[in-house]
Amino acid sequence: MSVESENLENALVSAVKSQVQGEDVAVAFSGGLDSGLVAAIAKEHARSVTLYTSGKDNSYDVVMAREMSEKLGLPWLHIPLNEDNIEARLREMISITGTSSPLTLSFELPLFFVCRTVREKYVLSGQGSDELFAGYSKYIGLSVEELDRMRKADIGKLISSTIPHETKVADHFGRKVLYPYMDPLVTMQVNAMDLKELVPADQDHRKMLLRQVANNLGYPFIAEKKKKAAQYGSGTMDLVRKVASDRGLTYAELVDQIYKEIFE
């Protein structure tokens, strides 16, 4: 075990433990590396952990989440996304948050469904992992200088835009979203590293340090998980585009129309 992975493992376990200890916790669960790892750690420290996955029937996330929930031995609930409910929830989220970005709305819809559904106060999220551990495809093969610049910009957007959006949603439903990957214990460990350790060589070698932590903790089936963007893994983008198309609109035009109906 490398010193970096051991230090990161200790930091992440401490972060999750401090946030969930003794609580009943929901996990916004895609069945991937990020949410899978925090769910596995939470299982050891929370009073109860329930996994929630919002997505189309038989979407990638739903299939992967069902499979991983069985391996983790944790209760799992599928929250269906379909043509009958997607526009109403999109409209509701725009009304609550004032968000007008079609991209933000598409990848935030799964969490919106989770916050709207769960009985638990605390919702554990894997948000921040892609920015912190250079998990996006656009980071592949970058120079250290380019990676540093892009990561800082993406983390800045996460802090200034994404998390405030999610906080508005959570507050509206009386929930609190927990972000263990954004915990200072974790971010300090990563920021102390040589960025060369984070630059992914190709699609299959993204977030290798985090995968090493999953292996170290005894979860090889989490370590091997491949990434798919939330709006595609859940089937959200297909649904909102279909709803828009049925009205003779693009998805961006549908969002603009809804926004104007609510706020103008």
N, C-alpha and C positions, 0 to 999 in steps of 0.2 A: 504494500500500500504506500503510495507517495505521500509525502508530508502535506502537499496541497490538498489531496483528496481527504486525508484524515482530518485536517483542520476544517475543511468545508463540511464534512460529515458532522463533526461536533457542533459546528455553528448552526447547521440546518436543523439538526435534532433539537438543539436548545431553543431555536426560534419557534419551531412548531410546538414543542412542549410548553413553552411560556404562554402561547396563545390559546391552547386548547385544554390544558390540564383540568380535569374534573368537569368538563363541559359536555353537553350534547351538541355535536357538531355535524353540520351538513358539508359535503364536499361537492363543489361544481366540477363534475367528473367527466373527462373526455375519454378516459381509458388509455391515456398516453403517459409519457414519461413524467411530465411536470406534476399533473394532478395525482398520478399514481403514486409517486414517491411521497408527497405530503400526506396522502391518505394512509399509506403504510405506516408512516411515522406516527400520525395522529392515533392510529389504532392502539398504539402502546400507551398513550397518555390521556386521551379523552375518556369521558364516561361512556359515551356512545358515538359511533361514526356511521352515518348513512350517506351513501353515494347517490347523487342525482345527475342524470344525463338527459339534456333536452336535445331532441333531434328528430328527423323524419324516421319513420319505421324502417329498420334495416339499413340506415345510413352507417357510414364508416364508424363514427363515434359510438353509436348505439351498439353495434356489433362488438367493437373492441372493449367498450365499457362493461357489457354483460360478461364477456369472457374474463376480463381482469377482476371484476368483482367476485367472481367465483374463486379465482386463485387467491385473492386476498381474504376470502371468507367474511366479507362485509355485505350488509343488506344494500340492495340497489333498487332504485326506482327510475323507470323511463318516463320522461315528460314529453308527450308527443307534440311535434310541430307538424302542422298540416295547413292546407290551403284554407281551411275553415277558420283557423285561429290566428294565422300569422299577421294578417293586416290589422286586426283589432289590437294585437299586442304591440305591433310597430307604432300604431297611432298612440297607444297608451304610453309607450316609452318616450316618444317625442314630446308628448304633453308634460310628462314628469320632468324630463331632463333639459328640454330645450335644445337638444342636439339635432343638428341638421346635416351632419356628414353622413352620406349613404354608407361609406365603408365602415365607420365607427358603429353605426346602427346595426349593420349586418353581423359584425362579429360580436356585438354585445347582446344580441337577441337571446342566445342560449342562456347567458347568466341572468337576463331579465326573467325568463321563464322559471329559472331555479329560484330566484329571490321571491317570486310571486307565489311559488308552490310550497316551499319547505315550511316545516313547523318549527325547526330549530332557529335560534336567534343568530348563531354564528355560521357563516358560510366560508369554508376554506377554499382558497383560490391558488392556482398555479401561475397567476399573472406575474409578469416580471422576469420569468426564467429565460425567455427567448432573448430579451434585451441584455440581461446580465451575462448569460453564458453563450452569446452569439449564436442563437439557434435559427435565425432566419436564413433563407437561401441567399439573400442578397449579401450576406457576410462572407460567403465562400470565396476563398482565395484572395481576400483583400490584404493589402499591406497593413502593418501594425498601425501606421498613422491613419489610414482610411478607416480601419475598424474602430479606432479610438474615437474618431470624429462621428461616425455613424451611430455607434453605441450611445455616446453622450446625447446626441440629438433624439434618439429613440427613447432613452430613459427620461429625457426632459419632457417629451410628449406624453409618456406614460403618467408622469407625475402631474403635469399641468392640465391634461385633457382626459385621459382614460379613467384614471382613478377618481377624479371629481365626478365624472359621469356615473361611474358605478356606485359611488357614495350616495348620489341623489336617488338612485334606484333602491339601494339598500335601505336608506332612511325612510323612504316612502312606505316600504313594507315592514318597517320595524326590524330590519336585519342589520348585521354588521359583517362586512366582508373582511376576511383576514388574509394578509399577504406575506407569508413567511419568507418568500424569496426576496422581498424588499426590506426585510428586517436588517437593521444596522449590523448585527452579528454576521450575517451572510454577505452583505454588500462589502463590508470591510475586508473579509477574506478574499473575495474575488478581486477587488480593486488593488489589493497588495500583490497580486500575481503578475507575472510577465504576460502581456497580452498575446505573445506568440503561442502561449498554451491554449488560447481560446479560439484562434483563427481556424475555422473548419476547412479541411482540405477538399471535402466533397460532401454530397448530400448525406452519405451514410456516416460521416464523422462529425456531425454537429453535436454540441453539448457533451463531448466525450467525458469531461470531468464529472458532470452530473451523472452520467451513466456509470462511471466508476463508483460513485457513492452508492448508487442503487445496488450494484453488485456487492460492494463491501457490506451492505446491510442485509444481504441475503435475498435480494429480489432480482434475479437475472431476467425474469419475464417482464419486469418493468424496464430494465436497462436496455432491452433490445427493441423497445417500441419505436416505430417510425412516426414522424411528425406530419400532421395535416392541419392546415389553417382552420380555425373554428367555424368560419362561415361556410366552408366547403365540407369539413368533416361531419358537421351536423345536418347538412343539406339545406341550411338556411338560405343561402344565396340562390339556389335553384327555386326555392319556394317563392321568395320575394320577386324574383324575375318573372316567374310564371304568373303571379298575381298582377304584376304591372303589365305584362304582355297581354293578358286578358282584357285589360282596359285600353290597350293600344298605346301604352306608355313604356318608357324605359324605367328601370328601377330608380334612377336618379330623379326622373320626372315625377314618379309616384311620391317619393320622399318630399320633393319640393311642393307638390300639391297638398299633401297632408300638413306640412309645416305651415303653409299659408292659410289653410283652413282653420288651424288652431290659433295662430298668433297674429293674423292680420284681419 
